Amino acid sequence: MKKLVIAATAASAIASAAQAGALVDPIVEPVVIVEEATTSSSAGILIPILLILLLGVALAGGGESSSSSAG
């Protein structure tokens, strides 16, 4: 009888140890990917276009003031 109890205890210990890890999903940490922010390509061309436009407006509108002051 003692041998039967020892065998049953050993069998249940081995069976529970074998199934202990199978019921829980493994914990996997997510991989963090850091991506640097990139500037848009349109921002680099916007400032020169505005400067050319401003220069064009200044050249087109600035010719009249010198002839009206002489008089």
N, CA and C atoms as a LAMMPS dump frame, in Angstrom:
ITEM: TIMESTEP
0
ITEM: NUMBER OF ATOMS
213
ITEM: BOX BOUNDS ff ff ff
-5.0000000000000000e+02 5.0000000000000000e+02
-5.0000000000000000e+02 5.0000000000000000e+02
-5.0000000000000000e+02 5.0000000000000000e+02
ITEM: ATOMS id mol type element x y z
1 1 1 N 0.822 -1.187 0
2 1 2 C 0 0 0
3 1 3 C 0.868 1.253 0
4 2 1 N 1.965 1.217 0.767
5 2 2 C 2.858 2.356 0.814
6 2 3 C 3.465 2.622 -0.566
7 3 1 N 3.832 1.56 -1.247
8 3 2 C 4.424 1.71 -2.576
9 3 3 C 3.417 2.31 -3.558
10 4 1 N 2.168 1.972 -3.432
11 4 2 C 1.137 2.511 -4.308
12 4 3 C 0.954 4.016 -4.076
13 5 1 N 0.958 4.449 -2.83
14 5 2 C 0.82 5.87 -2.503
15 5 3 C 2.039 6.647 -3
16 6 1 N 3.232 6.084 -2.827
17 6 2 C 4.462 6.748 -3.292
18 6 3 C 4.462 6.835 -4.819
19 7 1 N 4.03 5.784 -5.486
20 7 2 C 3.993 5.781 -6.944
21 7 3 C 2.958 6.776 -7.462
22 8 1 N 1.806 6.849 -6.801
23 8 2 C 0.774 7.797 -7.218
24 8 3 C 1.228 9.232 -6.981
25 9 1 N 1.897 9.486 -5.878
26 9 2 C 2.412 10.826 -5.591
27 9 3 C 3.487 11.224 -6.599
28 10 1 N 4.375 10.309 -6.922
29 10 2 C 5.436 10.592 -7.892
30 10 3 C 4.848 10.812 -9.285
31 11 1 N 3.863 10.019 -9.661
32 11 2 C 3.243 10.16 -10.969
33 11 3 C 2.504 11.498 -11.09
34 12 1 N 1.821 11.905 -10.03
35 12 2 C 1.107 13.183 -10.088
36 12 3 C 2.08 14.36 -10.082
37 13 1 N 3.193 14.23 -9.394
38 13 2 C 4.198 15.303 -9.382
39 13 3 C 4.849 15.439 -10.75
40 14 1 N 5.147 14.329 -11.382
41 14 2 C 5.77 14.365 -12.708
42 14 3 C 4.773 14.89 -13.742
43 15 1 N 3.526 14.474 -13.643
44 15 2 C 2.515 14.906 -14.615
45 15 3 C 2.208 16.394 -14.474
46 16 1 N 2.131 16.898 -13.251
47 16 2 C 1.834 18.325 -13.062
48 16 3 C 3.019 19.189 -13.494
49 17 1 N 4.243 18.697 -13.307
50 17 2 C 5.414 19.458 -13.726
51 17 3 C 5.517 19.484 -15.254
52 18 1 N 5.08 18.412 -15.891
53 18 2 C 5.156 18.364 -17.344
54 18 3 C 4.122 19.272 -17.99
55 19 1 N 2.979 19.475 -17.343
56 19 2 C 1.921 20.301 -17.907
57 19 3 C 1.934 21.732 -17.385
58 20 1 N 2.807 22.049 -16.482
59 20 2 C 2.78 23.37 -15.859
60 20 3 C 3.064 24.48 -16.861
61 21 1 N 3.985 24.301 -17.769
62 21 2 C 4.331 25.368 -18.688
63 21 3 C 3.483 25.407 -19.933
64 22 1 N 2.672 24.424 -20.18
65 22 2 C 1.931 24.353 -21.427
66 22 3 C 0.647 25.181 -21.406
67 23 1 N 0.146 25.559 -20.256
68 23 2 C -1.131 26.244 -20.185
69 23 3 C -1.016 27.764 -20.29
70 24 1 N 0.161 28.311 -20.076
71 24 2 C 0.338 29.758 -20.061
72 24 3 C 1.117 30.178 -21.294
73 25 1 N 0.623 31.237 -21.956
74 25 2 C 1.347 31.764 -23.11
75 25 3 C 2.65 32.411 -22.647
76 26 1 N 3.688 32.295 -23.423
77 26 2 C 4.951 32.923 -23.032
78 26 3 C 4.853 34.45 -23.109
79 27 1 N 5.545 35.118 -22.224
80 27 2 C 5.541 36.578 -22.202
81 27 3 C 6.627 37.061 -23.15
82 28 1 N 6.201 37.777 -24.187
83 28 2 C 7.131 38.296 -25.178
84 28 3 C 7.045 39.806 -25.143
85 29 1 N 8.178 40.468 -24.914
86 29 2 C 8.182 41.918 -24.879
87 29 3 C 8.174 42.461 -26.296
88 30 1 N 7.366 43.484 -26.559
89 30 2 C 7.319 44.045 -27.92
90 30 3 C 8.617 44.781 -28.249
91 31 1 N 8.995 44.737 -29.504
92 31 2 C 10.196 45.412 -29.959
93 31 3 C 9.838 46.853 -30.285
94 32 1 N 10.545 47.793 -29.692
95 32 2 C 10.278 49.21 -29.906
96 32 3 C 11.19 49.697 -31.023
97 33 1 N 10.579 50.24 -32.077
98 33 2 C 11.332 50.763 -33.209
99 33 3 C 11.221 52.278 -33.177
100 34 1 N 12.363 52.95 -33.064
101 34 2 C 12.389 54.406 -33.023
102 34 3 C 12.748 54.9 -34.412
103 35 1 N 11.857 55.72 -34.969
104 35 2 C 12.078 56.252 -36.302
105 35 3 C 12.182 57.766 -36.202
106 36 1 N 13.241 58.316 -36.784
107 36 2 C 13.418 59.752 -36.729
108 36 3 C 12.415 60.433 -37.655
109 37 1 N 11.933 61.577 -37.187
110 37 2 C 10.968 62.331 -37.99
111 37 3 C 11.703 62.99 -39.157
112 38 1 N 11.151 62.861 -40.323
113 38 2 C 11.758 63.469 -41.5
114 38 3 C 10.955 64.692 -41.901
115 39 1 N 11.642 65.692 -42.411
116 39 2 C 10.939 66.885 -42.871
117 39 3 C 10.418 66.63 -44.267
118 40 1 N 9.315 67.262 -44.585
119 40 2 C 8.751 67.061 -45.911
120 40 3 C 9.584 67.815 -46.931
121 41 1 N 9.603 67.323 -48.148
122 41 2 C 10.412 67.941 -49.192
123 41 3 C 9.811 69.258 -49.659
124 42 1 N 8.519 69.469 -49.466
125 42 2 C 7.892 70.715 -49.907
126 42 3 C 8.283 71.88 -49.008
127 43 1 N 8.658 71.622 -47.755
128 43 2 C 9.047 72.707 -46.857
129 43 3 C 10.377 73.316 -47.286
130 44 1 N 11.252 72.561 -47.89
131 44 2 C 12.533 73.073 -48.326
132 44 3 C 12.425 73.976 -49.543
133 45 1 N 11.425 73.798 -50.356
134 45 2 C 11.257 74.604 -51.565
135 45 3 C 10.316 75.784 -51.327
136 46 1 N 9.56 75.765 -50.246
137 46 2 C 8.562 76.802 -49.988
138 46 3 C 9.201 78.164 -49.713
139 47 1 N 10.238 78.21 -48.932
140 47 2 C 10.88 79.477 -48.58
141 47 3 C 11.514 80.147 -49.802
142 48 1 N 12.281 79.448 -50.643
143 48 2 C 12.817 80.115 -51.838
144 48 3 C 11.727 80.624 -52.789
145 49 1 N 10.645 79.885 -52.933
146 49 2 C 9.551 80.342 -53.8
147 49 3 C 8.921 81.61 -53.241
148 50 1 N 8.728 81.664 -51.919
149 50 2 C 8.173 82.879 -51.316
150 50 3 C 9.116 84.062 -51.46
151 51 1 N 10.418 83.84 -51.354
152 51 2 C 11.378 84.93 -51.523
153 51 3 C 11.387 85.457 -52.955
154 52 1 N 11.31 84.562 -53.928
155 52 2 C 11.256 84.989 -55.331
156 52 3 C 9.966 85.758 -55.603
157 53 1 N 8.861 85.298 -55.051
158 53 2 C 7.587 85.987 -55.215
159 53 3 C 7.623 87.372 -54.58
160 54 1 N 8.203 87.485 -53.394
161 54 2 C 8.318 88.768 -52.715
162 54 3 C 9.225 89.724 -53.494
163 55 1 N 10.311 89.213 -54.039
164 55 2 C 11.21 90.025 -54.849
165 55 3 C 10.507 90.514 -56.116
166 56 1 N 9.713 89.654 -56.732
167 56 2 C 8.964 90.045 -57.924
168 56 3 C 7.943 91.122 -57.633
169 57 1 N 7.26 91.032 -56.5
170 57 2 C 6.282 92.049 -56.114
171 57 3 C 6.986 93.366 -55.822
172 58 1 N 8.136 93.283 -55.159
173 58 2 C 8.868 94.508 -54.828
174 58 3 C 9.39 95.188 -56.084
175 59 1 N 9.854 94.431 -57.063
176 59 2 C 10.358 95.031 -58.307
177 59 3 C 9.223 95.584 -59.166
178 60 1 N 8.094 94.96 -59.162
179 60 2 C 6.971 95.404 -59.988
180 60 3 C 6.304 96.646 -59.411
181 61 1 N 6.257 96.778 -58.105
182 61 2 C 5.543 97.9 -57.501
183 61 3 C 6.438 99.057 -57.101
184 62 1 N 7.732 98.981 -57.187
185 62 2 C 8.62 100.013 -56.659
186 62 3 C 9.045 101.065 -57.657
187 63 1 N 8.675 101.024 -58.912
188 63 2 C 9.172 101.962 -59.912
189 63 3 C 8.498 103.317 -59.92
190 64 1 N 7.299 103.487 -59.441
191 64 2 C 6.517 104.718 -59.534
192 64 3 C 6.923 105.774 -58.512
193 65 1 N 7.432 105.413 -57.378
194 65 2 C 7.624 106.367 -56.273
195 65 3 C 8.674 107.422 -56.574
196 66 1 N 9.711 107.169 -57.332
197 66 2 C 10.768 108.141 -57.567
198 66 3 C 10.342 109.226 -58.539
199 67 1 N 9.494 108.98 -59.517
200 67 2 C 9.085 109.99 -60.487
201 67 3 C 8.008 110.928 -59.928
202 68 1 N 7.212 110.506 -58.966
203 68 2 C 6.147 111.346 -58.419
204 68 3 C 6.686 112.341 -57.396
205 69 1 N 7.817 112.063 -56.755
206 69 2 C 8.353 112.98 -55.756
207 69 3 C 9.063 114.176 -56.38
208 70 1 N 9.526 114.038 -57.625
209 70 2 C 10.211 115.155 -58.291
210 70 3 C 9.176 116.083 -58.931
211 71 1 N 9.07 117.263 -58.502
212 71 2 C 8.082 118.034 -59.173
213 71 3 C 7.905 119.34 -58.767
